[in-house]
């Protein structure tokens, strides 16, 4: 068993700009129609209704709304789900928030890990209640903004030894590395470093081509929101299990 992954961005269809923001669709059915173009071979796909929190849905069909025979949305607002078996997966509609996939045997947990979800005790601590973390066989994480583009503090200057944001509107501010925080938390919880695999794409860098006003491949709060996160589109980050 192994984790497979893909991130579907703005331009993965030739004739339209894709936006998987649920509020942008007329219905969950329309959302499923677009998503269905990219999930051939996936038997069951669960979509958490993410809110930047720390609640997850365990394996099974409880608390799920059936949209298509293969596509379910969670009944409640949660930020992660656990599935079981080959052909089962989870899709997170994200912009810059990283996504974490944890596999143990034929179980896969997928979690939306933005800054609020990673504040301790984090959503990963909740996830750890459902896995024997020392026996986890595979962790795939990333698919979000990198420290190159994400910072904190209005016009704040990093002190010696602290990294500064290099790109975008946060350039010069103190850099926040959410991937490093994910790695640190997982290691502290007992996950072996040998099973960690980081996906290095930065949605912000890829959301706007460097030194250009041309749109890049992915939706990003940094470039799309203009101070209003509700205006930002969403990518579809899909993780699933294959034999």
C-alpha positions, 0 to 999 in steps of 0.5 A: 500500500502507498500514498498517491497524491495530486494537486489540481490547480487553476489551469488543469483544464484548457477551457476554464480557470478551475476554482474548487472553492465550495462557496463558488460552486452552485452546489456540491453536485457541481463541485463533484462534476469538476472533481470527477474529471481528475479522480479516475480509479478512486473508489471513495473520496471524502471532502472535509468541510474545512474551517481551520480547526482541529476536528477530524472524522474517523474511518467509516461512513458516519457523519458523511453526506453522499453527493455521488456514489464515490464522493462524500462531504462531511456533515459537519465542519472538520479539517481532516478525515481517515479512510481505509483501503485501496482506492479510498482517498481524501480531498482538501480544498486549500489555497496556502494551508499545507496538507498532511497525509499519514498512512499506517497499513491500509489506513490513510488520514489526511489533514488540513494544517494551516497556522491555526490548526497547527497551534498546540495542541494541534490537529496532528495531536488529534490525528495521533489518537487514531494511529500508533505513531511509532508504527506509521509507515508513510507521511506525505506533507506540503502542498501549501505555502513555503517560508519563502512567501509567508510571514508575520508581523506588519513590517517586522524585521527578523533578528539575527538568525531568523529567516526573512520572507523573500517573495511577495507582499510579506517580503522582509517580514519574519518568515513562518515555516509551516512545513518545519512545524509539521515535521517538528510536531510529528517527530516529537510525537514519535513518528520516524524521520525516515517515513517523512516525505515533504512535497516542496511546491509553494502555492504562493510562488506558483500562484504568481510567476516571479517578477511577472503579473501573469497568474501562475498555476495555483490559487494562493491567499497571498496573491488572490485575496487582496486582504479578503480571504473569502475572495481566494480560490481553492485548489484540490489537493487529493491523497489516496491509497493504491496497492 
